[in-house]
Structure formats: structure tokens, C-alpha cells
Amino acid sequence: MGAQKNHVAGEKVGTNTYWTKERIKEASKAIFDGMVEGKSVRSILDPKTRDKKKFPSYVTFLEWLNADNEMSKQYARAMEWRAEGLLEDTIDIADDGSNDYVSGDVKKPDIEHIQRTRLRVEARQFALRKMAPKKYGDKLDVTSGDQPIQCAPIIISLDGNSLRANLKISPPVDADAELLSLKEGDE
């Protein structure tokens, strides 16, 4: 187990295995391909099932990502494709009504199957919100590059007195405090 500590390219990892740059490239490509197919990195690198001569440990893979910017970009892209696959799976699961009813004399809904289907869809939706919150999250960002959207000036006329206001769409504010500051400015 002690030989497993060296994770950098060219250093010995196991008794007969060296993580050369070529092997790292092959292993990372296989990991990214698995991710695009919908597998998690943890499942691909599961110590109980992985081929230790072809795949690194999970910690080693994280160290590779940390040390190699290009590999980190490939990982991010694989995560994006994995999210797209999850979205497609969600739609396929929701559209598949083939087992929604129990066969018999009377067509009766299979409540357990319907609930499991709902759980599968919701689990994937939750994962999508966490994997790509800007794209699939619940929060709607109505800004332009995280900056408030500027609107044209609005002129309000009350009893012949004009008030010019430049409105901005920005995060919610305390309306009472805002009103109080406007009143104090008028005095």
C-alpha cells in the first residue's frame, strides 16, 4: 500500500506499473469517455472494480487534474457532456409510460413504478442543478455578466413637478429603508 503514494507522471505507483505521460493520457481518456457515457468518476475508479493497471485511484486522478490545466479543461467538458446525457435520460424516463399500468382484466396504475420513475427523474434533476447550476439551477439570473441591467430613464410628472429616475434591475432591497432614504433626501 505504501507504494501507492507517488502519483506524478513517471513515478512508480504499484509493483510493476508506472504512470508515464502516455498511460496518464490513456487512463484520463478512458475516464472521460466513461463520464460522457453517464458514469461518475467514483464509479469508474471504484477500488473494488477498477483495473488497477489501467486506472489510477480516485485521489491520484484528482491530483492529476490539479497538476494539469489541459486535463482539467477536458474534465470540465466531460462533466458538461455528462450533464447533457442526464438531461436526455430525464426526458426518456419521463416519456416512457410502458410500465405505468399493471396488466390484467382491468388496466390499473402501477403506483410503485410511477413513484420510482418520479424519484429517478427528480434525482437526475437534482444532480443537474448541482452539476451545472447556471444552466439548470432554480435561480434565474436576469443580469448581463452579473451586472444590473440598465433601463432607459423614466420621467414621472406629479402635479406639474417632474421627477426623473434611472431604474435598474438589481437584487431586492428593503423597501421601507429605501423609502425612508428618499424622504430624508427631499427635506
C-alpha positions in Angstrom: 0.0 0.0 0.0 2.9 2.3 0.7 4.0 2.3 -3.0 0.6 3.9 -3.9 1.7 7.4 -2.6 3.6 8.6 -5.6 1.2 9.8 -8.2 3.1 12.1 -10.5 3.9 11.0 -14.1 7.0 8.8 -14.3 7.0 7.7 -10.7 6.3 4.2 -9.5 2.7 3.6 -8.3 2.5 -0.2 -7.9 4.9 -3.0 -8.0 5.0 -3.2 -11.9 3.1 -0.1 -13.0 4.5 3.3 -13.9 2.2 6.2 -14.6 4.0 7.6 -17.6 2.6 10.5 -19.5 1.3 8.1 -22.1 -0.5 5.9 -19.5 -1.9 9.0 -17.8 -3.3 10.2 -21.2 -4.8 6.8 -21.9 -6.3 6.5 -18.4 -7.7 10.0 -18.4 -9.3 9.5 -21.8 -11.0 6.3 -20.6 -12.2 8.1 -17.5 -13.6 11.0 -19.6 -15.3 8.5 -22.0 -16.9 6.8 -19.1 -18.1 10.2 -17.8 -19.7 11.1 -21.1 -21.5 7.7 -21.0 -23.0 8.8 -17.7 -20.8 7.2 -15.2 -19.5 9.0 -12.2 -15.7 9.3 -11.6 -16.1 7.5 -8.3 -17.8 4.5 -10.0 -15.2 4.4 -12.8 -12.3 4.5 -10.2 -14.0 2.3 -7.6 -11.2 0.4 -5.9 -13.2 -2.8 -5.8 -13.9 -2.9 -9.6 -11.3 -0.8 -11.4 -8.4 -2.4 -13.3 -5.5 -1.0 -11.2 -3.1 -1.4 -14.2 -5.3 0.8 -16.4 -6.9 3.2 -13.9 -5.5 5.3 -11.0 -7.0 5.7 -7.6 -9.6 8.4 -7.2 -7.1 10.6 -5.2 -4.4 10.1 -7.8 -6.8 11.2 -10.6 -7.7 14.3 -8.6 -4.0 15.1 -8.2 -3.6 14.8 -12.0 -6.4 17.2 -12.5 -4.9 19.6 -10.0 -1.5 19.5 -11.7 -2.6 19.6 -15.4 -4.7 22.6 -16.7 -5.4 20.9 -20.0 -6.7 17.8 -18.3 -8.8 20.0 -16.0 -10.4 21.5 -19.1 -11.1 18.1 -20.6 -12.7 17.0 -17.3 -14.9 20.1 -17.2 -16.0 19.4 -20.8 -16.7 15.7 -19.9 -18.8 16.9 -17.0 -20.8 19.2 -19.3 -21.5 16.3 -21.7 -22.4 14.0 -18.7 -25.0 16.7 -17.6 -26.4 16.7 -21.2 -26.7 13.0 -21.0 -28.5 13.2 -17.7 -30.9 15.7 -19.2 -31.7 13.4 -22.1 -32.1 10.4 -19.7 -34.6 12.5 -17.6 -36.7 13.2 -20.7 -36.5 9.5 -21.8 -37.5 8.3 -18.3 -40.4 10.7 -18.1 -41.7 9.9 -21.6 -41.6 6.1 -21.0 -45.0 5.0 -19.9 -44.7 1.4 -20.9 -44.8 0.0 -17.3 -47.1 2.5 -15.8 -50.0 0.1 -15.7 -50.4 -3.5 -14.3 -51.6 -6.0 -16.8 -54.8 -7.8 -16.1 -58.5 -7.7 -16.7 -58.7 -4.0 -15.7 -56.0 -1.6 -16.5 -54.7 -0.5 -13.1 -51.9 2.0 -12.5 -48.7 0.6 -11.0 -48.2 3.2 -8.3 -44.8 1.8 -7.2 -43.4 2.0 -10.7 -44.8 5.5 -11.2 -43.3 6.7 -7.8 -39.9 5.1 -8.7 -40.0 6.8 -12.1 -40.7 10.1 -10.4 -37.8 9.5 -8.0 -35.4 8.7 -10.9 -36.4 11.9 -12.7 -36.1 14.1 -9.6 -32.7 12.6 -8.7 -31.4 13.4 -12.1 -32.9 16.9 -11.9 -31.2 17.4 -8.5 -27.9 16.3 -9.9 -28.2 18.6 -12.9 -28.9 21.6 -10.6 -25.7 20.8 -8.7 -23.6 19.9 -11.7 -24.5 23.0 -13.8 -26.3 25.5 -11.6 -26.1 28.4 -14.0 -27.7 26.2 -16.8 -30.1 24.0 -14.8 -30.4 25.7 -11.5 -33.6 27.1 -10.0 -32.3 30.7 -9.6 -33.0 32.8 -12.7 -30.1 35.2 -13.3 -31.5 38.3 -15.1 -28.3 40.2 -15.2 -25.8 40.8 -18.0 -22.5 39.4 -17.0 -23.5 39.6 -13.3 -24.1 43.3 -13.7 -27.5 45.0 -13.3 -29.4 45.6 -16.5 -29.8 49.3 -17.2 -33.2 50.6 -18.3 -34.0 53.8 -20.1 -34.7 56.8 -17.8 -38.3 57.2 -16.7 -39.9 60.6 -16.1 -42.8 60.8 -13.7 -44.8 64.0 -13.5 -46.9 64.7 -10.4 -48.9 68.0 -10.3 -46.5 69.7 -12.7 -43.3 68.7 -10.9 -41.2 66.3 -12.9 -39.1 63.5 -11.3 -36.5 61.8 -13.4 -35.5 58.3 -12.4 -33.0 55.9 -13.8 -34.3 52.4 -13.0 -32.0 49.4 -12.5 -33.0 45.8 -12.1 -31.0 44.7 -9.1 -31.3 42.4 -6.1 -34.2 43.0 -3.8 -33.8 45.8 -1.2 -35.5 46.7 2.0 -38.4 48.8 0.6 -39.0 50.6 3.9 -35.4 51.7 4.2 -35.3 52.8 0.6 -38.5 54.9 1.0 -37.1 56.4 4.2 -33.8 57.4 2.4 -35.9 59.1 -0.4 -37.9 61.1 2.2 -34.8 62.3 4.0 -33.3 63.4 0.7 -36.3 65.6 0.0 -36.0 67.7 3.2 
